[in-house]
């Protein structure tokens, strides 16, 4: 699965996932509203999806969680696979719960677990950050991630991160 993410100020983003040459998922956030497409068909957008897209456009969102109304609490340190991780639980304004695991030695995020509920059905999504890449600007981004959701596992690889590129504003318009 190939994934392309484009973000620019003020708070706009585009995310496209392709598999075998076909566009599987596309999300467009214009700074206010979000459009989502699955296999070329427009899909419903939940309030939590829009909120997540807003966060994703902030390069340092974790440093600004309080300004987004997110409450965070250090729950302790857990040992996983022979390493120790800080466990930080977040509660989003819409009630979504998220738990991050940060490596105590490097400070890098190892895993995120999101718990959401829709129509009485609880959904769990786990993202494991397996490898990081360092940009020319010395900023680290997840390179290899695995997302487990609803019984499916998707491996994603980021091949390139470009910061401060000139971006045509039309890519952030829903079509």
C-alpha positions in Angstrom: 0.0 0.0 0.0 1.4 3.4 -1.0 0.5 6.4 1.0 0.9 10.1 0.0 0.3 12.9 2.5 0.5 16.6 1.6 0.1 19.3 4.3 0.4 23.0 4.2 -0.5 26.0 6.2 -3.0 27.2 7.1 -4.1 23.7 8.2 -4.8 22.0 4.8 -4.1 18.3 4.0 -4.5 15.7 1.4 -4.0 11.9 2.0 -4.1 9.3 -0.8 -3.6 5.6 -0.4 -3.1 3.5 -3.5 -2.9 -0.3 -3.9 -1.9 -2.0 -7.2 -2.2 1.3 -9.0 -5.7 2.1 -7.8 -6.8 4.9 -5.5 -8.2 3.1 -2.4 -8.7 6.0 0.0 -8.5 9.8 -0.4 -9.0 12.4 2.3 -9.1 16.1 1.6 -9.1 18.7 4.4 -9.4 22.3 3.4 -8.8 23.8 6.9 -12.5 23.7 7.8 -14.2 20.7 6.4 -13.2 17.2 5.2 -14.2 15.0 2.3 -13.4 11.3 2.2 -13.5 8.9 -0.8 -13.2 5.1 -0.8 -12.7 3.4 -4.1 -13.7 6.6 -5.8 -17.0 7.0 -4.0 -17.7 9.7 -1.5 -17.9 8.3 2.0 -19.4 9.7 5.2 -17.1 11.8 7.4 -17.3 11.6 11.1 -16.6 14.6 13.4 -13.6 12.7 14.9 -12.2 12.2 11.3 -12.3 15.9 10.7 -10.7 16.6 14.1 -7.9 14.1 13.3 -7.2 15.8 10.0 -7.0 19.1 11.7 -4.4 17.7 14.1 -2.5 16.0 11.2 -1.8 19.4 9.6 0.1 20.6 12.7 3.7 19.4 12.5 4.0 19.7 16.3 0.4 18.8 17.3 1.5 16.9 20.4 3.1 20.1 21.8 -0.2 21.9 21.2 -2.7 19.4 22.4 -4.1 21.7 25.2 -4.9 24.3 22.6 -7.0 21.7 20.8 -8.9 20.8 24.0 -7.2 17.5 24.3 -6.6 16.2 27.8 -3.4 14.1 28.3 -2.4 12.0 31.3 0.8 10.0 31.8 -0.4 6.5 32.9 3.0 5.0 33.7 5.7 3.0 32.0 5.0 -0.4 30.3 7.5 -3.0 29.1 6.8 -4.3 25.6 9.0 -6.5 23.6 12.0 -5.9 26.0 11.8 -2.1 25.9 10.2 0.4 28.2 7.6 2.9 27.0 5.8 5.9 28.5 2.1 5.3 28.3 0.1 8.6 27.6 -3.6 8.5 27.4 -5.5 11.3 25.6 -9.1 12.3 25.6 -10.3 14.3 22.6 -13.0 16.9 22.8 -15.5 14.5 21.0 -14.8 11.7 23.5 -12.4 9.7 21.4 -9.7 8.0 23.5 -6.2 7.5 22.3 -3.2 6.0 23.9 0.4 6.6 22.8 3.5 4.6 23.7 6.8 6.5 23.6 10.2 4.8 23.8 11.8 6.0 27.1 15.3 5.9 25.6 14.6 7.8 22.3 11.3 9.6 22.9 10.0 8.3 19.6 6.4 7.1 19.4 6.2 3.3 19.2 2.5 2.7 19.1 -0.9 4.5 19.1 -4.2 2.8 20.0 -7.4 4.7 19.2 -10.7 3.6 20.6 -13.9 5.0 19.1 -17.6 4.1 19.2 -20.2 4.5 16.5 -23.8 3.3 16.9 -22.9 1.3 20.0 -20.0 -0.5 18.3 -16.6 -0.1 19.8 -13.7 0.1 17.3 -10.0 -0.3 18.1 -7.3 0.9 15.7 -3.6 0.2 16.5 -0.7 1.8 14.6 2.8 0.5 15.2 5.7 2.8 14.1 8.4 0.3 13.1 11.0 2.6 11.6 11.7 6.3 11.2 13.3 8.4 8.5 15.2 11.7 9.0 14.5 14.6 6.6 17.2 17.0 5.3 15.9 19.4 7.9 16.7 16.8 10.6 13.0 16.1 11.4 12.1 12.5 12.0 8.9 11.0 10.5 7.5 7.5 10.7 8.8 5.5 7.7 7.4 2.0 8.2 4.0 1.6 10.0 1.5 -1.1 10.4 -2.1 -0.3 11.0 -4.4 -2.9 12.5 -8.1 -2.2 12.4 -11.3 -4.3 12.2 -9.3 -7.5 11.8 -7.2 -6.2 8.9 -3.5 -5.3 8.9 -2.1 -2.8 6.5 1.7 -2.1 6.1 2.6 1.4 4.9 5.9 2.8 3.9 6.8 6.5 3.6 9.5 6.9 1.0 9.9 10.7 1.1 9.0 13.7 3.2 9.4 17.1 1.7 9.0 20.2 3.9 8.2 23.7 2.7 7.5 22.7 -0.9 5.4 24.9 -3.1 2.0 23.2 -3.3 -0.9 24.0 -5.8 -3.9 25.0 -3.6 -6.2 23.0 -5.9 -5.1 19.7 -4.4 -6.9 20.7 -1.2 -10.3 21.0 -2.9 -12.8 18.2 -2.8 -13.8 17.1 -6.3 
